Amino acid sequence: MILAKGIKDKEIGKWRDKELYLQKKRKVYVDARRSSKVSLFKVGDKVKIKALVGVRTGLNLQVQKLVPGLLYILCILVGFTLRELVLLLNAAYQRHMRIGPTQDTIKTSPKMCHAATNVMFLKTHKTASSTVMNIMYRFTEKHNLSIALPVDKLSTFRYPQSFQAKFVEGFLTKKSGQHYNVMCNHLKFNHNEVQKLVPNNTVYVSILRNPISLLESSYSYFRFLTSFKKTKTLNEFLASPGSFYNPTEPYHMLVKNTMWYDFGYDSNAEDTYPYVQSVLREIEQRFQLVLIAEYFDESMVLLKNTLCWEMEDVVSFKLNSRSKNSIRHLSDKSKEGAKEWCSLDWKLYQHFNRTFWKRIYETIGPEKMQEELKQLRFKQNELKDICLQEGEAIGKTQIKDSKLQPVQAGVANILGYNIRPGLGSEQHTQCHRMVIPEHQHIINMRKYQNPRGTIP
């Protein structure tokens, strides 16, 4: 009995120890499940639990290693964004200082747009600049502005000499600090001298033309030049321009790199990349707007928007243009030769042709440009019907009024207009101002500027 009881107590002790053991195993399993850091493995009939010790610590170490790199990338992005913002703000400030409100401001807030009344137009040769000068003259009269005119009843400011302030009529007798609102006659640009005559907020404008067609036009207008007289055609000249060109003749710049010279630089300068780039940068800094003759209507819309003028201010008729039968065809070889011969002009034209379209897209936009082109052309056609007897430009032999006869030059047949008879006084005056030839318009502007004739 005693032996049996001892065996029974021993068995019960075993069962109690096993129960305690199983309770411990369950506790470890539950704790492992809660921490989600365990792996279970079965080995035979027993379940072994392997805790993934240090997993969380390892992940923390990896994150700590990544943090400096992420912060570095974030700093770079923030720095780049701030740099771009500073550049945009600086560009906006520069535009504001040069020409007042930006075009975006003008589009969104028309009340802030004020017409620019101080304009310096650099009149380049054979670039439709006579038509632009007519626009400038008309704006001057409309707003009762002052205008700088050449001395000694000349039509240019002693071109091809580099411009000097004393070449302006009345400059030597004008009061200190007195400025002119408008300048637009031919000159070789000299920025320091021009600044003596115009206010600080003056808008500087010019116009360029494809050098190939410009050279063809020059050959027609300036056949009296020694360099051109030696040949019968421009194709012949361009076959070997160096053998005909005379760099010492007084108007040699009308034969080579004419626009480059008009902007104040050496037309015979060597075409090197550093030199060309430095000149282009200088012109960009000085001129707020450079127009393109091949896109004259688009240029007028851009001029209107930049200066905050009215559409009627930029409506015009072509002046000093040639008849189509006087325009000569150039071979492909000659066209390439013209680019090479006038390489400085070609680079000048290419550069500002790009900035011209960039300016349009940034300030006006394609849709608004098309809308305003329609308005401009509608107004032009309307005035043609009102003003022009034939509705278009005509040859010199058909022009009845001697004061409307354009000056003829070279072998070109320069066209003009007849004003429709029977117009009222106001309409006739408006039409007359739009068709009057350049030389006669200058005479009229002298009377406007000095009605009493006190300036000799």
SULDAKA-V654773 format. One record per residue. N is the residue number from 1. RES is the residue in one letter. PSI is psi as a letter, one per 20 degrees, with the letter a starting at -180 (none if undefined). Layout:
<<N/RES/PSI> <N/RES/PSI>>
//
This chain:
<<1/M/g> <2/I/g> <3/L/g> <4/A/h> <5/K/h> <6/G/g> <7/I/g> <8/K/g> <9/D/h> <10/K/h> <11/E/g> <12/I/h> <13/G/h> <14/K/g> <15/W/h> <16/R/g> <17/D/h> <18/K/h> <19/E/g> <20/L/g> <21/Y/g> <22/L/h> <23/Q/g> <24/K/g> <25/K/g> <26/R/g> <27/K/g> <28/V/g> <29/Y/g> <30/V/g> <31/D/h> <32/A/g> <33/R/h> <34/R/h> <35/S/i> <36/S/k> <37/K/k> <38/V/q> <39/S/p> <40/L/p> <41/F/p> <42/K/p> <43/V/o> <44/G/c> <45/D/i> <46/K/q> <47/V/o> <48/K/p> <49/I/p> <50/K/o> <51/A/p> <52/L/n> <53/V/p> <54/G/j> <55/V/g> <56/R/h> <57/T/g> <58/G/g> <59/L/g> <60/N/g> <61/L/h> <62/Q/g> <63/V/g> <64/Q/h> <65/K/h> <66/L/h> <67/V/g> <68/P/g> <69/G/g> <70/L/g> <71/L/h> <72/Y/g> <73/I/g> <74/L/g> <75/C/g> <76/I/g> <77/L/g> <78/V/g> <79/G/g> <80/F/g> <81/T/g> <82/L/h> <83/R/g> <84/E/h> <85/L/g> <86/V/g> <87/L/g> <88/L/g> <89/L/h> <90/N/g> <91/A/g> <92/A/h> <93/Y/g> <94/Q/g> <95/R/g> <96/H/g> <97/M/h> <98/R/g> <99/I/j> <100/G/b> <101/P/q> <102/T/r> <103/Q/h> <104/D/h> <105/T/h> <106/I/g> <107/K/h> <108/T/h> <109/S/m> <110/P/h> <111/K/h> <112/M/i> <113/C/p> <114/H/p> <115/A/p> <116/A/p> <117/T/j> <118/N/o> <119/V/p> <120/M/o> <121/F/o> <122/L/o> <123/K/o> <124/T/r> <125/H/p> <126/K/l> <127/T/k> <128/A/j> <129/S/h> <130/S/h> <131/T/g> <132/V/h> <133/M/h> <134/N/g> <135/I/g> <136/M/g> <137/Y/g> <138/R/h> <139/F/h> <140/T/g> <141/E/g> <142/K/h> <143/H/j> <144/N/l> <145/L/r> <146/S/q> <147/I/q> <148/A/p> <149/L/q> <150/P/q> <151/V/r> <152/D/k> <153/K/k> <154/L/r> <155/S/i> <156/T/r> <157/F/m> <158/R/k> <159/Y/p> <160/P/j> <161/Q/q> <162/S/p> <163/F/q> <164/Q/q> <165/A/h> <166/K/i> <167/F/i> <168/V/p> <169/E/p> <170/G/i> <171/F/g> <172/L/i> <173/T/i> <174/K/q> <175/K/q> <176/S/p> <177/G/i> <178/Q/p> <179/H/r> <180/Y/q> <181/N/h> <182/V/p> <183/M/p> <184/C/j> <185/N/r> <186/H/p> <187/L/r> <188/K/o> <189/F/p> <190/N/o> <191/H/g> <192/N/h> <193/E/h> <194/V/h> <195/Q/h> <196/K/i> <197/L/i> <198/V/q> <199/P/r> <200/N/h> <201/N/j> <202/T/p> <203/V/p> <204/Y/p> <205/V/q> <206/S/a> <207/I/q> <208/L/r> <209/R/q> <210/N/p> <211/P/h> <212/I/g> <213/S/h> <214/L/g> <215/L/h> <216/E/g> <217/S/g> <218/S/h> <219/Y/h> <220/S/g> <221/Y/h> <222/F/l> <223/R/i> <224/F/i> <225/L/q> <226/T/g> <227/S/h> <228/F/h> <229/K/h> <230/K/i> <231/T/r> <232/K/h> <233/T/r> <234/L/h> <235/N/g> <236/E/g> <237/F/g> <238/L/i> <239/A/h> <240/S/m> <241/P/h> <242/G/h> <243/S/i> <244/F/h> <245/Y/p> <246/N/n> <247/P/i> <248/T/i> <249/E/q> <250/P/h> <251/Y/k> <252/H/h> <253/M/i> <254/L/i> <255/V/h> <256/K/p> <257/N/l> <258/T/g> <259/M/h> <260/W/g> <261/Y/g> <262/D/h> <263/F/i> <264/G/j> <265/Y/r> <266/D/o> <267/S/i> <268/N/j> <269/A/q> <270/E/p> <271/D/n> <272/T/q> <273/Y/g> <274/P/g> <275/Y/g> <276/V/g> <277/Q/h> <278/S/h> <279/V/g> <280/L/g> <281/R/g> <282/E/g> <283/I/g> <284/E/h> <285/Q/h> <286/R/h> <287/F/p> <288/Q/i> <289/L/p> <290/V/o> <291/L/r> <292/I/p> <293/A/h> <294/E/h> <295/Y/m> <296/F/g> <297/D/g> <298/E/h> <299/S/h> <300/M/h> <301/V/g> <302/L/g> <303/L/g> <304/K/g> <305/N/h> <306/T/g> <307/L/i> <308/C/l> <309/W/r> <310/E/q> <311/M/h> <312/E/h> <313/D/h> <314/V/j> <315/V/p> <316/S/r> <317/F/q> <318/K/p> <319/L/q> <320/N/k> <321/S/q> <322/R/r> <323/S/q> <324/K/h> <325/N/i> <326/S/i> <327/I/p> <328/R/q> <329/H/p> <330/L/q> <331/S/r> <332/D/h> <333/K/h> <334/S/h> <335/K/g> <336/E/h> <337/G/h> <338/A/h> <339/K/g> <340/E/g> <341/W/g> <342/C/l> <343/S/h> <344/L/g> <345/D/h> <346/W/g> <347/K/h> <348/L/g> <349/Y/g> <350/Q/g> <351/H/g> <352/F/i> <353/N/h> <354/R/g> <355/T/h> <356/F/g> <357/W/h> <358/K/g> <359/R/g> <360/I/g> <361/Y/h> <362/E/h> <363/T/h> <364/I/g> <365/G/q> <366/P/g> <367/E/g> <368/K/h> <369/M/g> <370/Q/h> <371/E/g> <372/E/h> <373/L/g> <374/K/g> <375/Q/g> <376/L/g> <377/R/h> <378/F/g> <379/K/h> <380/Q/g> <381/N/h> <382/E/g> <383/L/h> <384/K/g> <385/D/h> <386/I/g> <387/C/h> <388/L/p> <389/Q/g> <390/E/i> <391/G/j> <392/E/r> <393/A/q> <394/I/r> <395/G/r> <396/K/h> <397/T/i> <398/Q/i> <399/I/p> <400/K/g> <401/D/o> <402/S/h> <403/K/i> <404/L/j> <405/Q/o> <406/P/q> <407/V/p> <408/Q/q> <409/A/q> <410/G/c> <411/V/j> <412/A/q> <413/N/n> <414/I/p> <415/L/r> <416/G/b> <417/Y/q> <418/N/p> <419/I/p> <420/R/p> <421/P/q> <422/G/j> <423/L/q> <424/G/r> <425/S/g> <426/E/g> <427/Q/g> <428/H/g> <429/T/g> <430/Q/g> <431/C/g> <432/H/g> <433/R/h> <434/M/h> <435/V/i> <436/I/p> <437/P/q> <438/E/g> <439/H/h> <440/Q/h> <441/H/h> <442/I/g> <443/I/g> <444/N/h> <445/M/h> <446/R/h> <447/K/h> <448/Y/g> <449/Q/h> <450/N/m> <451/P/h> <452/R/i> <453/G/k> <454/T/i> <455/I/p> <456/P/none>>
//
